[in-house]
């Protein structure tokens, strides 16, 4: 397929590379042009502006936050103004439910098609085409997008015809990941202060009670105290928890743990953790306990 790809950050660069590897005709745009060159070396085309990436059947956006997506989609010569009638915008960014609703309405009005397909997985999973993709949108449009999803992910979950559903699921998943990080950090602080080896403790947990990838990945990072280079920086984690709380407020669903996580992430960032991986959230409990992390 002829595909535009906008956003070549830690995640997008690997995702776009896998589309090229699968034989798709990819035209890529990034705000920092140098990020496009490795992809061009693999066979992609470089776009000098957003509009240049919007001349195919599909354009994919993989951007940091609502502001970035709104700027790219609604800006002058942006996605909305440049996509042809019937073309598809796949938003794979982690954005608010409210913005997804706005995008869905705007593309429908313009005679275009919209699919929301945020992903679960860190940069290594993106590079290895092992993402889990949560997709929602019109069923015929989802079917057309499947070859693209299959090139980027190991499993695709279709969550219905309402695109914002996928965004709500993604936000709820990131809320759960943050909850795991915080609870692991507290447990590690508890056993660490008693002199128990943290690596042995994580090995025990992930070999028995919590033999799940999320515990193994974040437990390992916390035991090592390794928070750089960041696969997902703390401010993005704070953004996702904040968007979860906004969706919860709109649906009138109390989420007291999410409120706690917001404050903990805010503390991490306020005390110098803005460039750290969001797994550093789990290190706060050790500091509170007077331990050297």
C-alpha positions as CSV (number, residue, x, y, z in Angstrom):
1,X,0.0,0.0,0.0
2,X,1.0,3.6,-0.5
3,X,1.4,4.9,3.1
4,X,2.4,8.2,4.7
5,X,4.0,8.0,8.2
6,X,4.2,11.1,10.4
7,X,6.2,10.9,13.6
8,X,9.6,9.1,13.8
9,X,10.3,9.1,17.5
10,X,11.3,6.2,19.6
11,X,8.2,4.2,18.6
12,X,7.4,5.5,15.1
13,X,10.9,4.9,13.6
14,X,10.7,1.2,14.3
15,X,7.0,1.0,13.1
16,X,7.7,2.8,9.9
17,X,10.8,0.6,9.2
18,X,8.7,-2.5,9.5
19,X,6.2,-1.1,7.0
20,X,9.1,-0.6,4.5
21,X,10.4,-4.1,5.3
22,X,6.9,-5.5,4.5
23,X,7.0,-4.0,1.1
24,X,4.8,-1.0,1.5
25,X,5.5,2.3,-0.3
26,X,6.2,4.6,2.7
27,X,6.6,8.4,2.6
28,X,7.7,9.7,6.0
29,X,7.6,13.1,7.6
30,X,9.2,14.2,10.9
31,X,9.6,17.6,12.4
32,X,13.3,17.0,12.7
33,X,14.3,16.0,9.1
34,X,17.4,14.0,10.2
35,X,15.2,11.4,11.8
36,X,13.9,10.5,8.3
37,X,17.2,9.7,6.7
38,X,17.7,6.2,8.2
39,X,14.3,5.3,6.8
40,X,15.1,6.7,3.4
41,X,18.2,4.5,3.4
42,X,15.9,1.5,3.8
43,X,13.8,2.5,0.8
44,X,11.3,5.1,2.1
45,X,10.7,8.5,0.6
46,X,11.2,11.7,2.6
47,X,8.4,14.3,2.9
48,X,9.4,17.9,3.3
49,X,6.0,18.8,4.8
50,X,3.0,17.0,6.3
51,X,1.0,17.4,3.1
52,X,3.6,15.4,1.1
53,X,2.9,12.4,3.3
54,X,-0.8,12.5,2.7
55,X,-1.1,11.6,-1.0
56,X,-1.5,7.8,-0.6
57,X,-4.3,5.5,0.5
58,X,-3.4,5.8,4.2
59,X,-1.5,8.2,6.5
60,X,-0.4,7.1,10.0
61,X,0.3,9.5,12.8
62,X,2.5,8.5,15.8
63,X,3.0,11.6,17.8
64,X,3.7,12.5,21.5
65,X,0.4,14.1,22.6
66,X,-2.8,15.9,21.7
67,X,-1.2,19.1,20.8
68,X,1.2,17.5,18.3
69,X,-1.7,15.5,16.7
70,X,-3.9,18.5,16.5
71,X,-1.2,20.6,14.9
72,X,-0.4,18.0,12.3
73,X,-4.1,17.2,11.5
74,X,-5.8,20.6,11.7
75,X,-2.9,22.9,10.8
76,X,-2.5,24.6,7.4
77,X,-1.6,21.9,4.8
78,X,-2.2,19.4,7.5
79,X,-3.7,15.8,7.3
80,X,-7.3,16.9,7.1
81,X,-6.7,19.4,4.3
82,X,-4.4,17.1,2.3
83,X,-6.0,13.6,2.4
84,X,-8.0,12.7,-0.6
85,X,-11.7,11.7,-0.4
86,X,-12.0,8.2,1.0
87,X,-8.4,8.0,2.2
88,X,-7.7,6.8,5.8
89,X,-6.0,8.4,8.7
90,X,-4.8,5.9,11.3
91,X,-4.0,7.6,14.6
92,X,-1.6,5.4,16.5
93,X,-0.7,8.0,19.1
94,X,-1.9,7.8,22.8
95,X,-4.3,10.7,22.8
96,X,-7.4,11.8,24.7
97,X,-10.8,10.3,24.1
98,X,-12.1,13.8,23.4
99,X,-9.5,14.4,20.6
100,X,-10.3,11.0,19.1
101,X,-14.0,12.0,19.0
102,X,-13.0,15.3,17.3
103,X,-10.9,13.5,14.7
104,X,-13.6,11.0,13.9
105,X,-16.1,13.7,13.3
106,X,-13.8,15.9,11.3
107,X,-12.7,13.1,8.9
108,X,-16.2,12.0,8.4
109,X,-17.3,15.5,7.5
110,X,-14.4,15.8,5.1
111,X,-15.3,12.5,3.4
112,X,-12.3,10.7,4.7
113,X,-12.0,7.7,7.0
114,X,-10.5,7.5,10.5
115,X,-9.2,4.6,12.6
116,X,-7.8,4.8,16.1
117,X,-5.1,2.2,16.7
118,X,-2.9,2.9,19.7
119,X,-0.3,0.4,20.6
120,X,1.0,-1.4,23.7
121,X,4.8,-2.1,23.7
122,X,8.1,-0.3,24.2
123,X,10.5,0.8,21.5
124,X,12.2,-2.6,21.2
125,X,8.8,-4.2,20.5
126,X,8.1,-1.5,17.9
127,X,11.4,-2.3,16.2
128,X,10.7,-6.1,16.3
129,X,7.1,-5.8,15.0
130,X,5.9,-7.2,18.3
131,X,3.4,-4.5,19.3
132,X,-0.1,-5.2,20.5
133,X,-2.5,-3.0,18.5
134,X,-5.9,-1.9,19.8
135,X,-7.9,-0.8,16.8
136,X,-11.4,0.7,16.5
137,X,-13.3,2.1,13.5
138,X,-15.6,1.1,10.7
139,X,-15.2,-2.6,10.0
140,X,-14.5,-2.3,6.3
141,X,-11.8,0.3,7.0
142,X,-10.2,-1.8,9.7
143,X,-10.0,-4.7,7.2
144,X,-8.2,-2.5,4.7
145,X,-5.7,-1.5,7.4
146,X,-5.0,-5.1,8.5
147,X,-1.9,-5.6,6.3
148,X,-0.3,-2.5,7.9
149,X,-1.2,-3.6,11.4
150,X,0.2,-7.1,10.7
151,X,3.5,-5.6,9.5
152,X,3.8,-3.7,12.8
153,X,2.3,-5.9,15.5
154,X,2.1,-9.4,16.8
155,X,-1.6,-9.3,17.6
156,X,-4.4,-6.9,16.7
157,X,-7.5,-6.4,18.9
158,X,-10.5,-4.9,17.1
159,X,-12.6,-3.1,19.7
160,X,-15.7,-2.1,17.6
161,X,-16.7,0.7,15.2
162,X,-16.4,3.7,17.6
163,X,-12.8,4.9,17.2
164,X,-12.5,6.5,20.6
165,X,-13.0,3.1,22.3
166,X,-9.5,2.2,21.4
167,X,-8.1,5.3,23.0
168,X,-10.0,4.6,26.2
169,X,-8.7,1.1,26.3
170,X,-5.1,2.3,25.7
171,X,-5.3,4.9,28.5
172,X,-6.8,2.3,30.9
173,X,-3.9,0.0,30.0
174,X,-1.3,2.6,30.7
175,X,-3.0,3.4,34.0
176,X,-2.6,-0.3,34.9
177,X,1.1,-0.2,33.9
178,X,1.7,2.8,36.1
179,X,-0.1,1.0,39.0
180,X,2.3,-2.0,38.6
181,X,5.3,0.3,38.6
182,X,4.2,2.1,41.7
183,X,3.3,-1.1,43.6
184,X,6.5,-2.9,42.6
185,X,8.5,0.1,43.8
186,X,6.8,0.1,47.2
187,X,7.3,-3.7,47.5
188,X,11.0,-3.4,46.6
189,X,11.4,-0.6,49.1
190,X,9.9,-2.8,51.8
191,X,12.1,-5.9,51.1
192,X,15.1,-3.8,50.3
193,X,15.1,-2.0,53.6
194,X,15.1,-5.4,55.3
195,X,18.3,-6.3,53.4
196,X,16.7,-8.7,50.9
197,X,18.3,-8.8,47.5
198,X,16.1,-6.9,45.0
199,X,17.1,-9.0,41.9
200,X,16.4,-12.2,43.7
201,X,13.1,-10.9,44.9
202,X,12.1,-9.9,41.3
203,X,13.2,-13.3,40.1
204,X,11.0,-15.0,42.7
205,X,8.0,-12.8,41.8
206,X,8.3,-13.2,38.0
207,X,8.9,-16.9,38.2
208,X,5.8,-17.6,40.3
209,X,3.0,-15.1,41.2
210,X,3.6,-12.5,38.5
211,X,5.0,-14.3,35.5
212,X,3.9,-11.6,33.1
213,X,6.0,-9.5,30.7
214,X,5.0,-6.2,32.4
215,X,6.4,-7.4,35.8
216,X,9.5,-8.8,34.2
217,X,10.3,-5.7,32.2
218,X,9.6,-3.1,34.9
219,X,10.7,-5.3,37.8
220,X,14.1,-5.6,36.0
221,X,14.4,-1.9,35.4
222,X,13.6,-1.1,39.0
223,X,15.9,-3.8,40.4
224,X,18.7,-2.4,38.2
225,X,17.8,1.2,38.9
226,X,18.2,1.8,35.2
227,X,16.0,4.7,34.0
228,X,18.1,6.0,31.1
229,X,17.9,6.0,28.2
230,X,14.2,6.4,28.5
231,X,12.0,4.3,26.4
232,X,9.0,6.3,27.6
233,X,9.7,9.5,29.4
234,X,8.0,10.4,32.7
235,X,6.1,13.4,31.3
236,X,4.4,11.2,28.8
237,X,3.3,8.9,31.6
238,X,1.9,11.8,33.5
239,X,0.1,12.9,30.4
240,X,-1.5,9.5,30.0
241,X,-2.6,9.3,33.6
242,X,-4.1,12.8,33.3
243,X,-6.0,11.8,30.2
244,X,-7.3,8.7,32.0
245,X,-8.6,10.9,34.8
246,X,-10.2,13.3,32.3
247,X,-12.0,10.3,30.6
248,X,-13.0,9.0,34.1
249,X,-14.4,12.4,35.1
250,X,-16.4,12.6,31.9
251,X,-17.9,9.1,32.5
252,X,-18.3,9.8,36.3
253,X,-16.0,7.0,37.3
254,X,-13.9,7.6,40.5
255,X,-10.3,6.4,40.1
256,X,-8.5,7.2,43.4
257,X,-5.4,5.2,42.4
258,X,-5.1,7.2,39.2
259,X,-5.2,10.4,41.3
260,X,-2.4,9.1,43.4
261,X,-0.3,8.1,40.4
262,X,-0.8,11.6,38.9
263,X,0.7,13.1,42.1
264,X,3.6,10.6,42.2
265,X,4.5,11.2,38.6
266,X,4.3,15.0,39.2
267,X,6.7,14.6,42.2
268,X,9.1,12.6,40.0
269,X,9.2,15.3,37.4
270,X,9.4,18.1,39.8
271,X,12.4,16.6,41.5
272,X,14.5,16.2,38.4
273,X,13.0,13.2,36.7
274,X,11.7,14.8,33.5
275,X,14.2,13.0,31.3
276,X,13.9,9.6,33.0
277,X,11.9,6.6,31.9
278,X,8.6,6.5,33.6
279,X,9.7,3.4,35.5
280,X,11.6,5.8,37.8
281,X,8.2,6.3,39.3
282,X,8.9,3.1,41.2
283,X,12.1,4.5,42.7
284,X,10.2,7.1,44.8
285,X,9.2,4.6,47.4
286,X,12.8,3.8,48.1
287,X,13.7,7.5,48.5
288,X,10.7,7.9,50.8
289,X,12.1,5.0,52.9
290,X,15.5,6.6,53.1
291,X,17.2,4.1,50.8
292,X,19.8,4.8,48.2
293,X,18.3,3.6,45.0
